[in-house]
C-alpha cells in the first residue's frame, strides 16, 4: 500500500522529542531512566513506578523498543486521556499502529496530530521522505 510506505518514510524521517515534565529533585534520575535508551527493561520498571508523574509516554517508548506494541498503544491511550491535546502522543501512537500493520489507525492518529497543530513537523510528510 502506497499510503503505508509514505507513512513509514514520514515516521522514519521525523525527529520527535517528547519532553518529560520536570520532576522533583529526588526523582530526576528516575525520569531520565524512564525515557528509554539502551535498557528498555529498566525503563519499563522505572516508568511503572513514576506513572503518577505522567511517565506513560516514556514507558510506551520503551515498549516500542521491545516491540510490545499493544502495551505501547495502551500507554499512549492512557497518556492521551491525561493530555488529549498533545500531537506528539498521537504521532507516537501512530508509529505503534504502523508497526502492528494497522495503517488506517496510523493515518487517523497522524491526522489528529496535524489537526491539533498544523505546524507539527513529525506528523507532516517532509520533503526528505520523498513525498
C-alpha atoms as one frame of an Amber mdcrd trajectory, in Angstrom:
protein
   0.000   0.000   0.000   1.466   3.316  -1.080  -0.009   5.179   1.918   1.803
   2.833   4.302   5.133   3.472   2.554   4.632   7.226   2.784   3.695   6.976
   6.460   6.726   4.804   7.205   9.001   7.281   5.447   7.471  10.175   7.385
   7.838   8.348  10.688  11.439   7.420   9.956  12.457  10.932   8.948  10.507
  12.784  11.614  12.557  13.888  14.567  10.433  13.648  17.668  11.442  14.556
  21.147   8.937  14.203  23.906   9.598  16.425  26.834   9.035  14.781  30.157
   7.750  17.146  32.795  10.314  18.387  35.265  10.374  16.056  38.217  11.165
  16.879  41.824  14.911  16.809  42.512  14.820  13.326  44.040  13.120  11.846
  41.004  15.136  13.497  38.224  17.358  10.450  37.613  14.313   8.164  37.535
  12.586  10.303  34.908  15.734  10.225  32.793  15.901   6.410  33.077  12.239
   6.245  32.094  12.912   7.914  28.745  14.073   4.596  27.301  17.524   4.381
  25.827  19.540   1.210  25.692  17.863  -0.592  28.620  14.126  -0.911  27.903
  13.587  -3.408  30.764  14.934  -0.859  33.251  12.848   1.872  31.602   9.652
  -0.179  31.905  10.278  -0.798  35.604  11.200   2.817  36.411   8.276   4.188
  34.399   5.892   1.862  36.209   6.939   3.478  39.483   6.690   7.003  38.048
   3.244   6.674  36.452   1.821   9.253  38.817   4.299  11.698  37.236   2.791
  11.133  33.763   5.607   8.905  32.555   3.255   6.878  30.372   4.799   8.169
  27.156   8.275   7.165  28.308   7.156   3.670  29.203   5.293   3.375  25.895
   8.505   4.258  24.043  10.326   1.511  25.956   7.587  -0.953  24.994   8.071
   0.151  21.401  11.777  -0.722  21.661  10.814  -4.176  22.876   8.278  -4.490
  20.040   5.445  -4.823  22.571   3.151  -2.637  20.510  -0.122  -3.499  22.269
   1.345  -2.377  25.598   2.758   0.759  23.968  -0.626   1.602  22.454  -2.340
   1.066  25.810   0.084   3.508  27.461  -0.340   6.061  24.690  -4.127   5.694
  25.108  -3.846   6.452  28.831  -1.428   9.326  28.192  -3.899  10.798  25.698
  -6.642  10.589  28.321  -4.457  12.821  30.505  -3.404  15.154  27.695  -5.674
  14.814  24.650  -4.246  17.973  23.058  -0.703  16.596  22.685   0.108  15.963
  18.991   3.335  14.127  19.884   1.351  11.399  21.643  -0.841  10.890  18.573
   2.274  10.746  16.400   3.942   8.130  18.558   0.788   6.038  18.832   0.588
   6.201  15.016   4.060   4.700  14.875   2.927   1.828  17.127  -0.149   1.215
  14.970   2.037   1.230  11.867   4.394  -1.324  13.391   1.370  -3.541  14.078
   0.266  -3.192  10.462  -2.789  -1.088  11.305  -2.267   1.571   8.644  -5.767
   3.044   8.999  -5.349   3.791  12.710  -1.891   5.250  11.998  -3.398   7.590
   9.405  -6.133   8.609  11.870  -3.570   9.462  14.555  -1.320  11.374  12.157
  -4.377  13.316  11.014  -5.295  14.082  14.637  -1.767  15.364  15.309  -1.905
  17.638  12.274  -5.377  18.928  13.156  -4.225  19.757  16.679  -1.130  21.544
  15.453  -0.764  22.022  11.691   2.883  23.013  12.091   3.749  19.790  13.971
   6.597  18.670  11.725   6.933  14.969  12.516   3.313  14.300  11.558   3.540
  16.062   8.220   5.136  14.406   5.261   8.562  16.048   4.939  10.183  16.550
   1.540  13.038  14.291   2.682  10.572  11.380   2.762  10.119  11.630  -0.992
   6.555  12.900  -0.797
